Each structure stands twice: as C-alpha cells, then as structure tokens.
Amino acid sequence: MGMGRGMMLAGALAAGLFPAAVQAQAGPSKAQLANAAFVLRVMSSALQSDEVEQPVKNKLFECLYSNSVSQISGAVDKVVAANPGKVDRKDASQMLAVIAGACGYRPPAAPAAAPKK
C-alpha cells in the first residue's frame, strides 16, 4: 500500500468518526451563545472605554486571557441566577459590574468617614 492510499484511508476513517464525535458533544444553546456574545461585547467595550478605570480593565484583560468566554459567561450566569431581579441583563453597566466581579475584581474599600464633632 502506497503512502497516498494510506493517507486516504486514514482520512476516510477520520471523516467517518468525526461527525459522530461532534454529535456526541452537546453544543451551547442559543440563549447561552447570546449571553456569551453580550458578555464579550460588554468586556470589549469596557476595555476600549475612557470611562472604565484601568484596574477594572486590567482585571478584565487577565480574565479573558486566562479563561474561555464560555467560562466567564457561565460564571456571570450563576451570579445573575443567584440574584433574581437584582441584575438587569440588558443594562451594560450592571453587567459590567457583574462580569468584573466574576473575573475577581474587587473595588477598593471606601475610606471611613471622619466622625462628626
């Protein structure tokens, strides 16, 4: 058997197995894809915004570098589900706060107010 025929046989076997392997893995739902796309859009906008502080941008970038969009979106979904009625998924600023928190950003503590005399 020549090298060409061996490669064709291997290709045919792989082609026959590949669809079964792909079908065995359930893909994300349309809702999951839409949520993930929105999370990515919010993160991308925040990274480009002059209104978002640099520490938040740094944490978002680290998060994107270290995690898949599906992992980030899944973490955000858990936070939203755990806080029913408190987070408006359509409000980009609220979602940015949730995304940043899911990525590990914690705002610095506000200084204690001076006691009144």
C-alpha positions as CSV (number, residue, x, y, z in Angstrom):
1,M,0.0,0.0,0.0
2,G,1.5,3.4,-1.0
3,M,1.7,6.4,1.2
4,G,-1.1,8.2,-0.7
5,R,-3.6,5.3,-0.3
6,G,-2.7,5.1,3.5
7,M,-3.4,8.8,3.9
8,M,-6.7,8.4,2.0
9,L,-7.7,5.5,4.2
10,A,-6.8,7.4,7.4
11,G,-8.7,10.5,6.1
12,A,-11.7,8.4,5.3
13,L,-11.7,6.8,8.8
14,A,-11.3,10.1,10.5
15,A,-14.1,11.6,8.4
16,G,-16.3,8.8,9.3
17,L,-15.6,9.2,13.0
18,F,-15.5,13.0,13.2
19,P,-19.2,13.6,12.8
20,A,-20.0,11.1,15.5
21,A,-17.6,12.7,17.9
22,V,-19.0,16.2,17.1
23,Q,-22.6,15.0,17.6
24,A,-21.7,13.3,20.9
25,Q,-20.8,16.6,22.4
26,A,-23.8,18.8,23.0
27,G,-23.2,22.4,21.9
28,P,-24.3,25.5,23.7
29,S,-27.9,26.6,23.4
30,K,-28.9,29.8,21.5
31,A,-29.5,31.5,24.8
32,Q,-26.0,30.6,26.1
33,L,-24.5,31.8,22.8
34,A,-26.4,35.1,23.0
35,N,-25.4,35.6,26.7
36,A,-21.8,34.8,25.9
37,A,-21.8,37.2,22.9
38,F,-23.2,40.0,25.1
39,V,-20.6,39.3,27.8
40,L,-17.9,39.5,25.3
41,R,-19.4,42.7,23.8
42,V,-19.5,44.4,27.2
43,M,-16.0,43.4,28.0
44,S,-14.7,44.6,24.7
45,S,-16.5,47.9,25.1
46,A,-15.1,48.3,28.6
47,L,-11.6,47.7,27.5
48,Q,-11.9,50.4,24.9
49,S,-13.7,52.9,27.1
50,D,-12.1,56.0,28.6
51,E,-14.8,55.9,31.4
52,V,-13.7,52.5,32.8
53,E,-10.8,52.6,35.3
54,Q,-7.5,50.9,34.5
55,P,-7.7,48.4,37.4
56,V,-11.0,47.2,36.0
57,K,-9.6,47.0,32.5
58,N,-6.6,45.1,33.8
59,K,-8.7,42.5,35.6
60,L,-11.0,42.1,32.5
61,F,-8.0,41.5,30.3
62,E,-6.4,39.0,32.7
63,C,-9.8,37.2,32.9
64,L,-10.1,37.0,29.1
65,Y,-6.5,35.8,28.8
66,S,-6.9,33.1,31.4
67,N,-10.5,31.9,30.7
68,S,-12.7,31.0,27.8
69,V,-15.7,33.2,27.0
70,S,-17.9,30.2,27.9
71,Q,-16.3,30.0,31.4
72,I,-16.7,33.7,32.0
73,S,-20.3,33.7,30.7
74,G,-21.1,30.7,32.8
75,A,-19.8,32.4,35.9
76,V,-21.8,35.5,35.1
77,D,-25.0,33.4,34.5
78,K,-24.5,31.9,38.0
79,V,-24.3,35.3,39.6
80,V,-27.4,36.6,37.8
81,A,-29.3,33.4,38.7
82,A,-28.3,33.7,42.3
83,N,-29.6,37.3,42.4
84,P,-33.0,37.2,40.8
85,G,-34.5,40.6,40.0
86,K,-31.3,42.4,41.1
87,V,-29.4,42.4,37.8
88,D,-30.8,43.7,34.5
89,R,-29.1,41.7,31.8
90,K,-29.9,44.4,29.3
91,D,-28.1,47.1,31.3
92,A,-24.5,47.1,30.2
93,S,-23.2,49.0,33.3
94,Q,-24.8,46.4,35.6
95,M,-23.5,43.6,33.6
96,L,-20.0,45.1,33.6
97,A,-20.1,45.2,37.4
98,V,-21.2,41.5,37.5
99,I,-18.6,40.5,34.8
100,A,-15.8,42.4,36.7
101,G,-16.8,40.7,39.9
102,A,-17.0,37.3,38.3
103,C,-13.5,38.0,37.0
104,G,-12.2,38.7,40.5
105,Y,-12.3,42.5,40.6
106,R,-13.0,43.9,44.0
107,P,-13.3,47.7,44.3
108,P,-11.1,49.3,46.9
109,A,-12.8,49.9,50.2
110,A,-14.1,53.5,50.6
111,P,-12.3,55.4,53.3
112,A,-14.2,55.6,56.6
113,A,-15.9,58.9,57.1
114,A,-14.5,61.2,59.7
115,P,-16.7,61.2,62.8
116,K,-18.7,64.4,63.2
117,K,-17.9,66.7,66.1
